[in-house]
Each structure stands twice: as structure tokens, then as C-alpha cells.
Amino acid sequence: MATPLEPGLYIVATPIGNLGDVSQRAKDTLGSVAAVACEDTRVTGKLLQLLGLKQRLIRYDDHASDATRDHLLQIAATSPLALVSDAGTPLISDPGYRLVREARARGVAVTSIPGPSAATVALTLSGLPSDRFLFAGFLPNKDKARGDVLQELAAVRATLVFYETAPRLIDSLAAIGRTLPGREVAVARELTKRFEDCRTGTVQHLIAHYEAHPARGEIVLLVAPPGEAEPPGEADVDALLRAALATGKPSQAAGQVAKATGLDRKQLYARALELK
């Protein structure tokens, strides 16, 4: 019989696809709390049913009010309260950051029950360097904002890890091709499920594949770190400048390309003026 839990907030990782990945500690914790805070009561309700549990569910998502958060913390101050996401480890591109921060500020005990995370599962499958990686959540929806984020991360010497949705995959791959040319990319999808798949290659190869075979399911997108490659050729530099000029002034385009390539900004500015 599981030991009764002390009052506090229990962050519980749940399976990302395969129910067999739920730990005994996670199951024991979920079965011992007074309530479970979750993104979608239907999703978590189904999980609890499969585990043979029936706990009180309280919706807590990105739109939760301060009053809801305060109510949850009042529960956690006197009883054990679990926080879960729809799948995987809570707070990793999921609601919960403010709840945990406020719990700590109020002196409410916080305990994390570790378990699955799509980001780390994808990293282990991809074959990309794993000694250093940067998880950056979801890329923005709009083209310019997406390009700006990728440009900001261009010089980071680590594998970049993003979450992505199937309808946006092609656009994100195209943006990576424009902003981070020559990088090896991996697309990991349906992780731990029956049709799990992880493909690596160039952006062009992956775009061609997913145009012919549209992706489905949840996706993790990974980009290899910059290598010690030879400086880009004239045609590559012009392509980068033209892409940057589509959304910015010559001075801005020169700055972006200089940051991404290490080339001289003044020479790039002169070339940008010619192309403009």
C-alpha cells in the first residue's frame, strides 16, 4: 500500500503515447492526491480510467485565471495536489510555470515525479549531437517571427529542439532551410506509439518526403548545431541576403547574415545594396 502523501504540489509526468511508460510512482501519486490539475479533463480522465483511478479533476490550462491558480494553491497547502499535462512532463511547453513559481513563493512543497518527455526521446532517436542541446518550444506561426527566432538561435553551438504540429511542418522546414542552410535536420513523430518515425536529412529531402507523405501526429523538430564548415559561397550569401531583404532593410539584412556566417558586415551591406 502506497505511503500517504504530505500536502503539496506534485508534478507528475505522464506517457507521451505508450501507456506502459507510466511509472509505478506516478500511478501511486495520482491515486493518492486530493485532486489533479490538468490541461484537458477529457484527456486526463481517460488516462486515469485506464489506470483504474478516479480522482477529482480541475482544469488548468494557458487560459486559467488567477482565481483558479489561487484555488489550486489553497488545496496544495492542506492536501496533496497533482499537476499533469496532456502528455509528457508538465511545464515543458505546457502550463504550470506560474503555478509552481507561486507555490514556492507561498512555501508550498513542490515535488516532481520524473518520466517521459518528447524532447529527450526525440533527441536520443535522431542521431544528432546530444552533448549540448537547446529546447526552444514551438516556433512562431508567422513567417517573419519564425525567421527571427531561428536567426537568433543561428550561432548557438547546440542541437536545437522544437515542438511542431503537422500542418506547420513544411513551413518550418522551409524557414530552417532559408535561415540555417546546410544543417542536418531530424523530424521525429508519433513517439512511443505504433507508427513512431524519425527521419534525418537535408531540409530539401525532408520537404520532398512530407509533401509526398503528409505528416500526422505530434512532432519534434531537431536541427544540428553549426559545424566548422567552409565559408558559404557567393551564391549562398546572395540567397541569405535576398531572404533577409524580403523582411528588412539592407543594414538589417547585412547584420543578420553577418551573425549567421561570420562574414564582414560592411561587405555584406554593400552587396545587399546591390541586390536591393
N, C-alpha and C positions, 0 to 999 in steps of 0.2 A: 504494500500500500504506500502511495506517494506521501512524503512528508508534507504537512500543511504549509502553505506559503505565507510568508510575512507580508504585511501591506507594502505596496509599492507598484511601480510601473515595470512590467515585464515585456521586453521587446522580443517577439518570437518570430523567427524565420520559418517560412512555410515552403512546401515544394513548389518548384517552378514548372512542373509538368508531371513528374512521376511521383505518385503518392508514396512509393517505397522510400523516398528520400526524407520523409519526416522522421525526426529523431524521437527516441523514447522520452527524452527530457522535454522536447517541445510538446508532445502529446500529454505528458503528465502535467505540464504547466497550464496548458489550455483547459484541461479538465479540472483544475484546482482554483481558477480565478473566479472572481465575482462577476466579471463582465469582460467582453472582448471589444476593443475599439478597432474598427475595420473600415476599409475604403468602400466596399460594397457588401451589404449584409447578405445578398443572394449568393455571392461567390464564397464568402466565408462560411455561410450557413451550410452550403453543400460540402465544404471541406469537413466541418465539424460532424456532419451527418455521416460521412464516410469513416470518420474516426470513432464513431459511436458516442459522440459528445453532444450536449445540448446546453450551451451557455447563453447568457443574455448578450445580445449584440447591440452595439451603439455605433452608428455611422460617424466616421471621422475621416473626411477627405480634404482636398485642397480648398474647398468652399466652406469648411466648418467655421462656425462663429467663435468669437472669444468666449461666449457663454457656454458653448459645448465643450471647449477646452477646459474651462474652469470646472465644469461639472465632472469631467473625467478625472481631473486632479483631486477633486474632493473625494471621489471614490478611491483613488490610489492612496490617499492619505490614511485611510482606515481599513482598506481591503486590497487584496491583490487584483490588479487590472492588467490585462494583456493588450498589447498593440501589435496588430498584424497588417500586412499589405495584401493585395490580391494574390501575389505570388512572390516568393523570394524573401530577401532580407529587408525589413522596413527601413525607411529613410533613404534608401538608395534610389533616388529619383522618384520617391514616394512621399506622401505626407508623414509628418511625425517630428520633424526638426523642432518646431516651436513647442510641441508638447513635451519633448524630452528636455529642452532648454529650461522651460518654465518649471518642470518637475524638479530639476536640480536646484533651481533658484529658490524653490519653496522647501527644500530639504527632504523631498520625497525620494525614497530609494529607487534607483534605476538599475535593472538587471537585464543583460542581453543574452538571449538563448540563440547561439550561432547556428547557421545552417546554410541552405543553398543561396547562391547569388548568380544571376545570369551573366554578369560581367566577368566574374572569375572563371566560371565554367567555359565561356567562350574563349577567354584568354588561353586556357590550357589546351583547347582544341585547335587553335588557329595556327600554331607553329611560329607565330611572331615572337619577337623578343619579349620575355616576361620578367626580366630582372628589374625593369622600371616601366611603369605604365601610369597613364593619367585617365581617370574616368571623368567624362565631361557631360554625362546625362544625354538629353535629347538635343539635337541641333535645332536651331530656329526654323520656323515654317517658311519665312520669306527668303528669297534668293540672296539679297544683299546682306541681311543679318546672318544668314548661314555662311556666306563667304567671309564676312568679318570675323566670325568666331574661328573658322578654320585658319584664317590669316594670323590671328592672334596666337594660335597654337602651333604655327608652322615651324618655329625654331625649337620647340620642346623636344629634347632628346629622350623620348619615351614612346612606347606604343600608345596610341590614342584609342580610347574605348568609348563608343557612343551607343545609346539605345536608339532604335529606329522602328518605324512602322512600315508595313509592306507597301502602302500606296505612295510613300515618300522615298522609297529606296533608290529608284533611278535618279531622281533629282539630287539626292545627297551624294550618290556616287559621282554624278557629273560635276558637282561642286568640288569634290575632292580632287577629281582629275584636273580641274582648272587651277585650283589653289595649291595643291600639293602634288604636282606632276611627278610621275616616276615612282611613286610609293607603292609598295605591295599592300594589298587590301584584303581583308577577310570578311565574309558575311556568314554569321552563324545564326541559324534559325531553328525554331521548334525544339529548343534544347531540352534534353532528357525525355522527350516524347517519342512516339513511334517513328515519326518521319524526321528525326533530327538530321540536320545537314550543316556542314561547314565547308565553304568554298573559299579558296585563296587565289589571287592572281592580280593582273593589272585591272585598272578601272574599266578599260575598254572591253576586256574579256568578260568581266562580271556584268557590265551593262548589256552586252550582247546575250549573255545567258539568261538574264532575268527579263529581258524584253521578249525572248522566245518562250520562257517558262516563268510567268509572273509569280513572284514570291508570295507566300502566305505565312500567317502566324507572326509571333513576336520575333524581333530581330536584334542582334547585337552586331554592330559595325565596328571593325578594328582597322587601324591604319598604322603601318610600320613607321618607326622613327626615321628621321632624316639620316642618310648614310654619308660617308665621306666620298661622295660621288664627284665626278669631274664637273667643273662649272657648266651650266647649261649653255647650249649653242645659241647662235643668233636667232634662229627661228623660234626656239623655245622661249627666249627672253621676249621676243616680239609678241608671242602668244600670251604670255603672262601680262605684258603691258596692255595689250588690247582688252583682255578680260578685266583688268583693273580700271582702265579708262571708261569702260561701259558704265561704271557707277561712281567714278570720281574724277577729280582734276588731274592734270599731268603731274603736279607736285605730289599729290596723294598716291597716284599710281607708282611713281618712282620710289616713294618711301616704302610702299607695300612690297614691291618686287625686291628692293634692296634688302629688306628684312628677311625675305624668304630665301634669297640666293646668296647674300653676302657680297653682291656686286656693288660697284661705286654708284652712289646715288646721283651724283652730278651727271655722269654719263647716261644713266637711265633716264634722267629728267630730259636731257637733250633728245634722246631717242623718242621719248614719249611725246614731245612737242612735234617731232617729225611725223609720228603716227597719227597724232590728233589732226 
